[in-house]
Amino acid sequence: MLDDLFFKVGFMTQQTKELELLKQLVGVWTVGIAMKTSDENLVSGCGDMIAVEIADLGVNSEIETQIEGYEDYYENDMWSFDRASGKVHLFAITSEGDARDHVGTWKDEETLELHWRGTFEDQELEELILVKWLSKDQFELKEIVFSFGKINLTTNYVFKRK
């Protein structure tokens, strides 16, 4: 019985730790963007993100960006931690109407790694997202899109708290 209690306390501590790490996203952010396309073109942009806590269940973030040569982009993201699987989920709805569930784990208390595989415009794609906290007021997000095993697009985001 005592072992069950220790297991439950440890389980809840993990949930709290995972959610507390996600709550670092809560706030108002500016974002700088650098994107490298498959043909090695570099483009830049900027934007804003607002993230709010969802009743101790996760975080909802909304990001709006402007990238040179591209239409303005909007994304609504739900960040959560699934206790049963021990995985973090980033469920994204894009301005194109696509929905993607990126799934991953914390590599350490500063680094989150997420993966998604699916179809976009009839093309099989994979995405790798790496989120790295540099401080409580700054983090970087790197998104790498693969098509048939080759890098199709790499986007680096730098978020700074307003």
Summary of the structure (lengths in Angstrom):
residues: 162
radius of gyration: 16.9
end to end distance: 48.5
largest distance: 62.3
contacts: 444
relative contact order: 0.16
helix: 15%
strand: 66%
